[in-house]
Amino acid sequence: SADAQTPRRLDAVVVGAGFSGLYMLHRLRELGLSARVFEAGDGVGGTWYWNRYPGARCDSESYYYSYSFSDELQQEWRWSERYPGQPEIMNYLNHVADKFDLRPDIQLSTRIARAVFDATSDEWSVDTDGGERFSARFLITAVGCLSSANIPQIDGLDDFAGDWHHTGQWPHEGVDFRGKRVGVIGTGSTGIQAIPVIAEQAAHLTVFQRTANYSVPARNAPLDPAEENAYKADYAAIRRKQRESANCHPFDVSDTPALAVSDDERQTRYEASWERGSLRFRTVFKDLLTDEAANATASEFIRDKIRATVDDPQTAETLTPYDHPFATKRPPIDTHYFETYNRDNVSLVDVRRTPIEAMNAGGLRTSEAHYPLDALVFATGFDAMTGALLNIDIEGRDGQKLADKWAAGPRTYLGLQMAGFPNLFTITGPGSPSVLTNMPTSIEQHVDWISDCIDHMRNQGLTRIEASAQSEDRWVAHVNDAAEQTLLPKANSSWYLGANVPGKPRIFMPYAGGAAHYRQICEAVAANGYDGFVFKARPQARAA
Ligand code: NA7
């Protein structure tokens, strides 16, 4: 390792060793470039390294929540269940790291603390938390969109005598809830996965809910070998379908509007989808995310299911969402979530009506009551899309800090680059569709685009690429317009808007214009000589 005086020179520094960082490294290697991945964790896996909470599982189905770049990989790997559990995804990513011999260029247990662009050399100077310094032409962030934990400031948390954990920073040795009075704060996708599993272990579980959520059954099951073989035989078509879809799921989206069919027919279609389970539920009709009246039929169908499932009418009513339309917050899928409230050892507290006030040694106090607890779980989500980037002290051209540039919310061109920050690429950055999609597919698209761009620069002798201010302005306006075409901004507490983090600017961060459309835009930009980007060429060597 180099000391701070003599930085080690690389072509590219990649931050993060999850799905993005691993594939980015693989592509850079194929280009013959020198690259190093820095990863804060003690192992590869990114999101899946940290999120080890009970019930942690992907909501995308296993046969397509995976890389498509290697047919050998997708043919040899065997998933055991319809949805991959966290341990299995970790096995998969470790297998990828081994198969493509990535580990020699991955430095674990290392955080990137600071990165400064040097306009003289067109290189980034990158400092690790361990005091090492590297210089690299390209800085590529692969930090994930949901990786910076959002832990609410609750008075007296330090006084709590029990254990508390955020789901995204879960102890690797696990947590034993047996015989304990456990509290869970949060009923997003994570809480909805964890609550049924914790309820089976705990002596008593109290769920503190701020916003009631829609959830559709996952219907997880072992993957039948015949089904597995069918997928494997059909991968070319499955991957094409993913790339040509709005959300990178290989689903057939109905072309029927919800109100174009009779009430009975609509109910029958919802019922069939409910029985089948999965995120497919939002594809039952074409207009569930764009038309309020259409959406209301789906929202009401789920509300009826909640009322029919939960025995206690008061609990059922508290669990029933009214404040936002279905799927305007990221829709969860579950395994016996609503059924869990029928257990004798589970109770629900509405902390919108009776807010959390403080913790003390013995538990948690709301405006109404004190709840004795031995353990508390924060399933309170993430400082999404921007948090992990802003945790790095990034300084671009002319001393501009990323934190200052984004003080009023993130601004990017294509979610890939920013004016003022040359040679910095953000995989699945804000302004890209990533979080609205099946992530590995979006990740591959970004990594491929970045790799092609870097290859182009090398072939043309270019040392600097930077999004122009005008192209960034246009993209930010387009991202806003695209969100307005949908119902997504209607959920005013969603993390898509940054609304879950106190003080965070409310900007709809992902690009809602559809992943397939976005892919076409990115391809057209590249085909038109990287339209909207400004390049600088290597100074010509003086003639002898
Ligand atoms: P989410 O979806 O952001 O959910 C967090 C939950 O925690 C949600 O119910 C929040 O209520 C609740 N929350 C957050 N802060 C508080 C405070 N201070 N008090 C009470 N309740 C609070 O995070 P997840 O981890 O579940 O899922 C993140 C993504 O990971 C998911 O969407 C998938 O894409 C994978 P709120 O709704 O803000 O009122």
Boltz pocket constraint, residues with backbone or C-beta under 6 A from the ligand:
constraints:
  - pocket:
      binder: B
      contacts: [[A, 146], [A, 150], [A, 152], [A, 185], [A, 186], [A, 187], [A, 188], [A, 189], [A, 190], [A, 191], [A, 208], [A, 209], [A, 210], [A, 211], [A, 330], [A, 351], [A, 356], [A, 379], [A, 380], [A, 381], [A, 382], [A, 435], [A, 493], [A, 494], [A, 495], [A, 499], [A, 500]]
      max_distance: 6.0
